[in-house]
């Protein structure tokens, strides 16, 4: 009879012990997720084509608008390039040229949805493409930027 009570007490202590271990494991994973939040963000590249009838100031305003959307939603702009006025492969909305602009950024997937909604609402944008970069694309983009920088420094 005494052994049955002791066995019951040990069983209770063991279940409390395992409950505490489960709580600590959950807390550790939660904290690691918070610490590694930046690493959990994906890297994206977006290129948009603006209508060619824009002035230079209007184009800058459009670019600032989309960069602001990225930064306001906890995105980080890594690189941007103004490709300028280029001929389109085929007419879009009866236009044969357009202003191309590239932005490389790190953000969550929800931001991409918000950004693309704004592209669709803006009449100045005639086409856009956003894609998530895998690790090889990120490495390639970084290598390409480094090579451009070394070429610029050699020219100077």
C-alpha positions in Angstrom: 0.0 0.0 0.0 2.9 2.4 0.8 4.6 1.5 -2.4 1.5 2.3 -4.4 1.5 5.9 -3.0 5.2 6.3 -3.7 4.8 5.0 -7.2 2.0 7.5 -7.8 4.1 10.4 -6.4 7.0 9.4 -8.7 4.6 9.3 -11.7 3.3 12.8 -10.9 6.9 14.2 -10.5 7.9 12.6 -13.8 5.0 14.0 -15.7 5.7 17.5 -14.3 9.3 17.1 -15.3 8.4 16.1 -18.9 5.9 19.0 -19.1 8.7 21.5 -18.1 11.0 20.0 -20.7 8.4 20.4 -23.4 7.8 24.1 -22.3 11.5 24.8 -22.4 11.9 23.2 -25.8 9.0 25.3 -27.2 10.4 28.5 -25.7 13.8 27.8 -27.1 12.4 27.2 -30.6 10.3 30.4 -30.3 13.3 32.5 -29.2 15.5 31.0 -32.0 12.8 31.9 -34.6 12.8 35.5 -33.3 16.6 35.8 -33.4 16.8 34.3 -36.9 13.9 36.3 -38.3 16.2 38.1 -40.7 17.5 34.7 -42.0 13.9 33.5 -42.6 13.2 36.4 -45.0 13.5 35.6 -48.6 15.4 37.6 -51.2 13.4 38.9 -54.2 14.1 40.7 -57.4 11.5 42.8 -59.1 11.7 44.5 -62.4 9.0 46.9 -63.5 8.4 48.8 -66.8 7.0 52.3 -66.6 5.2 54.0 -69.4 7.6 56.0 -71.7 5.5 59.2 -71.5 6.7 59.9 -67.9 9.1 62.8 -67.2 12.2 62.0 -65.2 10.6 63.5 -62.0 7.5 61.3 -62.5 9.7 58.2 -62.9 11.6 59.1 -59.8 8.3 59.5 -57.9 7.1 56.1 -59.0 10.4 54.4 -58.0 10.3 56.2 -54.6 6.7 55.0 -54.1 7.6 51.3 -54.6 10.8 51.6 -52.5 8.7 53.2 -49.7 6.3 50.3 -49.9 9.2 47.8 -49.4 10.8 49.7 -46.5 7.5 50.5 -44.7 6.7 46.8 -44.6 10.0 45.8 -43.0 11.7 45.0 -46.3 15.4 45.7 -46.9 16.5 47.1 -50.2 19.7 45.4 -51.2 20.4 46.8 -54.7 18.6 48.8 -57.3 19.4 49.7 -60.9 17.8 52.1 -63.3 18.1 50.5 -66.8 16.6 53.5 -68.5 14.4 53.7 -71.6 14.6 50.5 -73.6 12.7 49.2 -76.6 10.1 46.5 -75.8 10.2 43.1 -77.5 6.6 43.7 -78.5 4.1 46.5 -78.1 2.4 46.8 -74.7 -0.6 49.1 -74.5 0.4 50.5 -77.9 3.8 51.5 -76.6 7.0 50.3 -78.0 9.4 51.6 -75.3 9.4 51.8 -71.6 11.5 52.8 -68.5 13.0 49.7 -66.9 13.9 49.6 -63.2 15.2 46.7 -61.0 15.0 46.4 -57.3 16.6 43.6 -55.3 15.2 43.3 -51.7 14.8 41.0 -48.7 11.3 40.7 -47.2 8.5 38.3 -46.3 6.1 36.8 -48.8 3.2 39.1 -47.7 5.1 42.1 -48.8 5.4 40.8 -52.4 1.6 40.5 -52.5 1.2 44.1 -51.3 3.8 45.3 -53.8 2.2 43.6 -56.8 -1.2 45.0 -55.8 0.3 48.5 -56.0 1.9 47.7 -59.3 -1.5 46.7 -60.7 -3.2 49.8 -59.3 -0.6 52.3 -60.7 -1.3 53.4 -64.2 2.3 54.3 -64.8 3.4 50.6 -64.7 2.8 48.7 -67.8 4.5 45.4 -66.8 6.3 43.9 -63.7 7.9 40.7 -62.7 8.8 39.7 -59.1 10.5 36.4 -58.3 12.1 34.8 -55.2 15.9 34.3 -55.7 17.4 31.0 -54.7 20.8 30.8 -53.1 22.5 30.4 -56.5 20.8 33.5 -57.9 21.8 35.5 -54.8 25.4 34.4 -55.2 25.4 35.3 -58.9 23.9 38.7 -58.3 26.5 39.5 -55.6 29.3 38.3 -57.9 28.0 40.4 -60.7 27.8 43.5 -58.5 31.4 43.0 -57.2 32.6 42.7 -60.8 30.9 45.9 -61.8 32.4 47.7 -58.8 35.9 46.5 -59.7 35.4 47.6 -63.3 34.3 51.1 -62.2 37.3 51.4 -59.8 39.7 50.4 -62.7 38.3 53.0 -64.9 38.9 55.7 -62.4 
